[in-house]
Amino acid sequence: MTHLMRAARLHTVGQPMSIDQVERPVAMGSDVVVEVKACGMVPNLANVLANWETWYPQMPLPPRPAIHGLDPSGIVHQVGPQVVNIKRGDRVYINPGRFCGACHHCSSGRPQACEHWTLGGYFGYNPKSLEMFSRYPYGGFGEFILAPQAQVIRIPDNMSFVQGSRMGYLGTSYAALKKCGSLMGKSLIINGATGTLGLGATLFALAMGIGKIYAVARGERLLERLKALSPERIVTFSNTQGSSGAFVKQQTGGSGADLMLDTLGAKAPLDSMLDAMGGVKRGGRIVNIGGTSGPLPVDVKWWMDEQMELMGSVWFTAAEGMEIAAMIGSGIIDMSVMTPMVWPLEKINEAISGVGKSDGGFTYYAVEI
């Protein structure tokens, strides 16, 4: 018997989503069906839906009518016959990363390097993503979602489903910090520190033993709020006041910071990233996890002479998601510093247009199903 469910679907670019009755997924093989309780709302979703195909035509959106929704959490409803160690009733977050599972990258625990790498309910990274959208067409803005068991992460009892819907941005920041190596006693520039990714990076860096954070952003009010998380270890700077790179060099006796994370959003000015890079010391590592794009005019001789490392980091693995869940469960990471704004599924269009930025990463957005 076919069962139906409610889902918000985008039929046409520029038009509101509609709440439709669609076929409910069924778990087969090693897949799992989760009853969605909450799904994170990407702060930039309105721009993505309206402009992505113009901005980044090489990165396909799911075929329309599409069920979007990047960060779902909920309760396991059904498991396929090949599923191991996941059972009906488990409280879970679903990592939306989709990949082939059979290539060398996937087998090595680096699924983001897979040629099929796709963010379900959001966008893909090359034409092969269309195959992943075909296999897993459900995003989180529906009552149920189909997912591979390898991407289902149990969340602790002290983490609400709405809090679980912030896992994607927390995971992106955490995975990037792990690529920096040991943080114990090190110094770190976070460019865009008061945004969604920047706040997560700050929380994890503090928990992972960072010695000093140089938090760079525009608004001084939110920078003050960020500094209050650890006044002795966070130094703030508004880049409206001058060069952030020069500021960090001055603060470190001309040496610079060991590491840098760039967390700027889509279409943010590259000048800000380039300027902050100037505050990194010889042999430093710079990791980009933000959405800004375009040619970066890096002096390659500086790159060589200073032995700099510049790398990108996309999303996070299920294993890293499990580590985050464990840290939240044990109280190492306190999510109470962030406040949710929540809408019901029926008000999905109001939610998309209502996402604001006045409180930066201290506010996050979700739809409850």
C-alpha distance (Angstrom), angle and dihedral (degrees) to the residues before:
residue distance angle dihedral
M1 . . .
T2 3.80 . .
H3 3.79 115.0 .
L4 3.78 123.1 -158.7
M5 3.80 131.5 -145.9
R6 3.78 138.5 -174.5
A7 3.77 117.8 -101.7
A8 3.79 135.5 168.0
R9 3.80 108.7 -123.8
L10 3.78 133.5 -172.9
H11 3.80 109.3 -140.4
T12 3.81 100.9 170.2
V13 3.80 133.7 17.5
G14 3.78 109.7 -107.7
Q15 3.79 93.9 23.4
P16 3.82 127.3 100.4
M17 3.79 120.3 -98.6
S18 3.78 115.4 -103.6
I19 3.80 128.2 -142.3
D20 3.80 103.9 -120.9
Q21 3.77 136.9 178.9
V22 3.81 107.3 -119.1
E23 3.77 136.2 169.2
R24 3.78 113.4 -79.6
P25 3.82 114.4 -124.4
V26 3.79 121.5 -110.2
A27 3.81 123.3 -145.3
M28 3.79 114.1 -119.3
G29 3.79 131.6 168.6
S30 3.80 110.3 -15.4
D31 3.81 95.4 -16.6
V32 3.80 128.0 113.5
V33 3.80 131.7 -150.2
V34 3.79 114.7 -144.8
E35 3.80 126.2 -165.6
V36 3.79 101.3 -131.6
K37 3.79 116.7 -130.9
A38 3.81 99.4 170.8
C39 3.78 137.8 1.6
G40 3.78 127.1 -163.6
M41 3.78 119.4 -116.0
V42 3.79 112.6 -135.6
P43 3.83 106.4 -129.5
N44 3.80 89.9 -135.1
L45 3.81 96.8 43.0
A46 3.81 96.1 115.4
N47 3.81 90.0 56.2
V48 3.80 92.3 45.1
L49 3.80 93.3 52.3
A50 3.80 93.2 45.6
N51 3.79 102.6 37.6
W52 3.80 112.5 15.6
E53 3.80 96.2 97.4
T54 3.81 89.1 53.6
W55 3.80 96.5 40.9
Y56 3.81 97.7 44.2
P57 3.83 110.7 12.6
Q58 3.81 90.4 167.8
M59 3.81 90.2 64.6
P60 3.82 108.6 69.0
L61 3.77 126.1 -144.6
P62 3.82 118.1 -141.0
P63 3.83 111.7 -80.6
R64 3.79 113.5 -92.9
P65 2.94 137.8 -77.7
A66 3.80 78.7 53.8
I67 3.79 134.3 179.3
H68 3.78 104.9 -143.9
G69 3.81 127.0 -172.8
L70 3.79 122.2 125.8
D71 3.81 108.2 -163.1
P72 3.82 114.3 41.4
S73 3.77 126.7 171.9
G74 3.78 128.4 179.2
I75 3.79 146.9 109.7
V76 3.78 126.3 -46.2
H77 3.80 106.9 -109.3
Q78 3.79 103.6 174.7
V79 3.81 136.8 4.4
G80 3.78 128.6 -156.0
P81 3.82 120.2 -118.1
Q82 3.82 92.3 -103.2
V83 3.80 95.6 51.3
V84 3.81 116.0 119.8
N85 3.83 128.3 -164.2
I86 3.82 96.6 0.5
K87 3.77 119.5 98.5
R88 3.77 139.9 -176.0
G89 3.81 110.7 -83.1
D90 3.80 97.3 30.7
R91 3.83 114.9 140.1
V92 3.78 106.1 -126.8
Y93 3.78 149.6 167.0
I94 3.80 117.6 -141.4
N95 3.78 116.0 -138.2
P96 3.84 102.5 -142.1
G97 3.81 93.4 -149.0
R98 3.81 110.0 121.8
F99 3.81 124.1 -169.4
C100 3.79 140.9 154.0
G101 3.81 96.2 -97.6
A102 3.80 93.1 -150.4
C103 3.82 108.1 73.2
H104 3.80 125.5 92.4
H105 3.80 91.9 -101.2
C106 3.80 93.1 53.5
S107 3.79 92.2 44.5
S108 3.82 89.7 50.6
G109 3.79 93.5 54.7
R110 3.81 94.0 -104.3
P111 3.82 102.2 110.1
Q112 3.82 92.9 155.8
A113 3.82 87.0 71.1
C114 3.82 91.7 55.6
E115 3.81 114.4 114.8
H116 3.81 88.5 -128.7
W117 3.83 94.8 52.4
T118 3.80 109.0 145.4
L119 3.78 137.5 162.2
G120 3.79 105.2 -131.4
G121 3.78 114.2 -133.3
Y122 3.79 91.0 16.2
F123 3.82 123.6 50.0
G124 3.79 143.9 -47.7
Y125 3.79 132.2 -123.3
N126 3.81 102.1 -134.4
P127 3.83 138.9 -3.5
K128 3.82 91.6 -77.6
S129 3.79 86.9 69.5
L130 3.79 87.9 76.7
E131 3.80 88.4 70.9
M132 3.81 89.8 54.8
F133 3.81 91.2 49.3
S134 3.79 88.1 52.2
R135 3.80 92.8 52.4
Y136 3.81 94.8 42.2
P137 3.81 107.5 25.8
Y138 3.81 96.4 160.2
G139 3.79 123.2 97.6
G140 3.79 124.5 -172.7
F141 3.82 98.3 -91.6
G142 3.79 92.3 88.9
E143 3.78 137.2 74.1
F144 3.81 93.6 -105.3
I145 3.79 135.2 23.9
L146 3.80 134.6 -165.4
A147 3.81 117.8 -136.8
P148 3.82 140.0 163.3
Q149 3.79 113.0 -100.5
A150 3.81 90.8 -122.7
Q151 3.82 89.8 67.5
V152 3.80 98.5 48.4
I153 3.82 112.0 104.7
R154 3.80 123.7 -171.0
I155 3.79 113.5 -130.0
P156 3.82 124.3 -150.3
D157 3.78 124.5 -105.3
N158 3.81 91.7 -111.5
M159 3.81 90.2 60.2
S160 3.79 115.0 82.1
F161 3.78 121.1 -145.0
V162 3.79 89.5 -110.0
Q163 3.80 89.8 53.0
G164 3.78 88.0 47.8
S165 3.78 88.7 59.2
R166 3.82 88.9 67.3
M167 3.81 92.4 59.5
G168 3.80 94.2 99.6
Y169 3.79 95.7 63.2
L170 3.79 92.9 39.1
G171 3.79 89.6 51.3
T172 3.79 93.5 49.2
S173 3.80 90.6 55.2
Y174 3.80 94.1 43.4
A175 3.81 94.3 49.7
A176 3.80 91.0 50.8
L177 3.80 91.9 51.3
K178 3.80 90.5 51.4
K179 3.80 88.4 56.1
C180 3.81 87.6 58.6
G181 3.80 90.5 65.9
S182 3.78 122.9 -135.7
L183 3.80 111.7 1.0
M184 3.80 96.3 -168.4
G185 3.79 108.3 135.4
K186 3.82 93.0 -15.0
S187 3.79 127.9 131.7
L188 3.80 122.6 -121.9
I189 3.80 135.7 -169.0
I190 3.81 113.1 -149.2
N191 3.79 109.1 -165.7
G192 3.79 109.9 -158.6
A193 3.78 89.2 20.0
T194 3.81 98.6 166.7
G195 3.81 95.7 54.3
T196 3.79 128.7 92.8
L197 3.81 95.0 -85.8
G198 3.80 93.8 36.2
L199 3.79 95.6 55.8
G200 3.80 91.5 48.5
A201 3.80 90.2 49.6
T202 3.80 90.1 50.7
L203 3.81 93.2 52.0
F204 3.79 93.9 48.2
A205 3.81 95.5 42.1
L206 3.80 89.8 54.0
A207 3.81 90.7 48.6
M208 3.82 91.5 47.6
G209 3.79 94.4 56.1
I210 3.80 104.9 -97.1
G211 3.78 111.9 172.6
K212 3.80 99.2 -151.5
I213 3.79 135.4 4.4
Y214 3.80 120.6 -158.5
A215 3.80 100.5 -157.3
V216 3.81 112.6 -159.2
A217 3.81 123.7 -171.3
R218 3.80 139.9 124.8
G219 3.80 106.7 -108.3
E220 3.79 116.7 71.4
R221 3.82 94.3 -161.0
L222 3.79 93.1 62.0
L223 3.80 91.6 40.4
E224 3.81 88.7 57.7
R225 3.79 89.8 50.4
L226 3.81 90.1 50.2
K227 3.81 93.1 48.9
A228 3.81 89.5 54.7
L229 3.82 88.6 68.4
S230 3.82 89.1 71.5
P231 3.80 113.9 -6.7
E232 3.81 94.0 -176.1
R233 3.80 95.6 51.5
I234 3.81 103.9 35.2
V235 3.79 122.7 74.3
T236 3.81 114.3 -174.4
F237 3.79 131.9 -153.6
S238 3.80 131.2 179.8
N239 3.79 108.5 -142.8
T240 3.79 88.2 -150.3
Q241 3.82 84.4 77.6
G242 3.81 96.9 58.7
S243 3.79 141.8 -75.3
S244 3.80 114.7 -4.7
G245 3.80 91.2 -163.1
A246 3.79 91.9 53.9
F247 3.81 89.9 46.9
V248 3.82 92.9 54.3
K249 3.81 91.5 46.4
Q250 3.81 89.5 51.7
Q251 3.81 90.9 48.9
T252 3.81 91.7 51.8
G253 3.79 100.0 45.4
G254 3.78 92.5 -100.9
S255 3.79 94.4 -53.2
G256 3.80 104.7 100.5
A257 3.79 135.3 -145.9
D258 3.79 123.5 -54.5
L259 3.78 95.0 -129.6
M260 3.79 143.4 14.9
L261 3.79 134.8 -157.8
D262 3.79 119.0 -165.2
T263 3.81 111.5 -155.6
L264 3.81 102.0 165.5
G265 3.81 118.3 146.4
A266 3.79 130.5 -116.4
K267 3.80 114.8 -58.6
A268 3.81 92.4 8.9
P269 3.81 112.8 148.6
L270 3.79 114.2 -86.2
D271 3.80 89.2 -147.8
S272 3.80 88.6 75.4
M273 3.81 92.4 54.3
L274 3.80 93.1 45.5
D275 3.79 91.8 48.7
A276 3.81 93.4 50.5
M277 3.81 90.4 49.2
G278 3.78 87.2 64.7
G279 3.79 88.3 68.2
V280 3.82 94.4 63.5
K281 3.80 118.2 102.0
R282 3.81 128.5 -126.3
G283 3.79 112.0 -66.4
G284 3.80 91.0 17.1
R285 3.78 128.0 150.3
I286 3.82 124.4 -128.9
V287 3.81 118.8 -165.7
N288 3.81 121.9 -169.5
I289 3.81 119.3 -154.2
G290 3.81 100.1 152.1
G291 3.77 131.7 101.3
T292 3.77 100.4 -116.5
S293 3.79 114.1 121.7
G294 3.76 144.9 -174.4
P295 3.82 138.4 79.1
L296 3.80 112.0 -37.6
P297 3.82 111.5 -149.2
V298 3.80 97.3 -140.3
D299 3.80 117.9 171.7
V300 3.80 99.5 -122.7
K301 3.81 91.8 -159.6
W302 3.82 89.1 57.5
W303 3.80 87.3 48.1
M304 3.82 90.5 53.7
D305 3.79 99.9 37.2
E306 3.80 93.7 46.9
Q307 3.83 92.0 41.5
M308 3.78 91.5 -130.5
E309 3.79 125.3 177.5
L310 3.80 119.2 -145.6
M311 3.79 117.2 -177.0
G312 3.78 142.0 159.3
S313 3.78 127.3 -129.3
V314 3.81 123.6 -162.8
W315 3.79 123.3 -164.1
F316 3.82 120.1 -52.3
T317 3.80 141.6 -91.0
A318 3.79 127.6 -102.5
A319 3.81 88.1 -111.1
E320 3.80 89.9 57.7
G321 3.80 88.6 48.1
M322 3.81 88.9 55.1
E323 3.80 89.7 51.6
I324 3.81 90.7 52.0
A325 3.81 91.2 48.7
A326 3.81 89.4 51.9
M327 3.82 92.2 49.8
I328 3.80 91.7 50.3
G329 3.79 91.3 44.9
S330 3.81 91.4 54.0
G331 3.81 94.2 44.2
I332 3.82 96.1 -112.5
I333 3.81 88.6 123.4
D334 3.81 116.4 42.6
M335 3.80 111.8 -156.6
S336 3.80 93.2 -175.2
V337 3.83 90.3 91.3
M338 3.82 86.2 73.1
T339 3.80 122.8 70.3
P340 3.81 122.4 -151.8
M341 3.79 127.8 -138.4
V342 3.78 108.6 -156.2
W343 3.80 134.9 -167.3
P344 3.83 130.4 -178.0
L345 3.80 117.9 -112.8
E346 3.81 90.5 -106.6
K347 3.81 88.4 64.8
I348 3.79 95.9 49.6
N349 3.80 93.8 129.1
E350 3.79 91.6 49.5
A351 3.79 87.8 50.8
I352 3.81 93.4 51.4
S353 3.78 92.8 50.5
G354 3.81 94.4 37.9
V355 3.78 98.6 60.2
G356 3.81 107.9 117.0
K357 3.76 136.7 -175.2
S358 3.79 103.7 -146.9
D359 3.81 93.1 110.6
G360 3.78 96.6 34.0
G361 3.78 114.1 -156.0
F362 3.78 92.5 -11.0
T363 3.81 88.0 80.3
Y364 3.78 122.8 54.1
Y365 3.77 130.3 -175.6
A366 3.78 133.1 -133.2
V367 3.78 144.0 165.9
E368 3.80 117.9 -136.3
I369 3.78 116.5 -146.4
